[in-house]
Amino acid sequence: MIPFEVITMLGSSLFTGLLSIWSQKSKDAADQQKYLMQRAEINRASVEDARKHGGHFQSVTRRWMALLSVLSIIVLPKIVPLIDPSLQVHLMYLEEVKTGWWIFGSAEEVIRFQGVSGLVITTADTHFLAAISGFYFGSAATRR
């Protein structure tokens, strides 16, 4: 039979080892939380610096990009027919062309251009204006 002192020594050794592992796990979790808080502070500081140093130049650049895009893509094709009605505005669209029969056929997209006279408002115009307004107002909404 194993002496009681040996059993006590093994039991206390296992219990001490278990407590040491548990203590180290707690310390590791505390260190992890400390590092996460440090990383969050670094991220917060970098965001704050970006907001502080965003400055006037970036907002002016955004405004010019939005204005030039709207003028060249939306306004110019609307003004040209008013200046010279004989000029056509050419629209590009994709057309799906199917060849073959049922499941043995295939479909491919073909680019077509269509000349249109007069004032033209397309769905691309409305999508573009929505994107520009989202770009401009979205960046303004993120500022404090």
Stockholm file with secondary structure:
# STOCKHOLM 1.0

chainA/1-144         MIPFEVITMLGSSLFTGLLSIWSQKSKDAADQQKYLMQRAEINRASVEDARKHGGHFQSVTRRWMALLSVLSIIVLPKIVPLIDPSLQVHLMYLEEVKTGWWIFGSAEEVIRFQGVSGLVITTADTHFLAAISGFYFGSAATRR
#=GR chainA/1-144 SS CCCHHHHHHHHHHHHHHHHHHHHHHHHHHHHHHHHHHHHHHHHHHHHHHHHHHCHHHHHHHHHHHHHHHIIIIIIHHHHHHHHCTTCCEEEEEEEEEEESSGGGCEEEEEEEEEEECSCCCCHHHHHHHHHHHHHHHHHHHTCC
#=GC SS_cons         CCCHHHHHHHHHHHHHHHHHHHHHHHHHHHHHHHHHHHHHHHHHHHHHHHHHHCHHHHHHHHHHHHHHHIIIIIIHHHHHHHHCTTCCEEEEEEEEEEESSGGGCEEEEEEEEEEECSCCCCHHHHHHHHHHHHHHHHHHHTCC
//
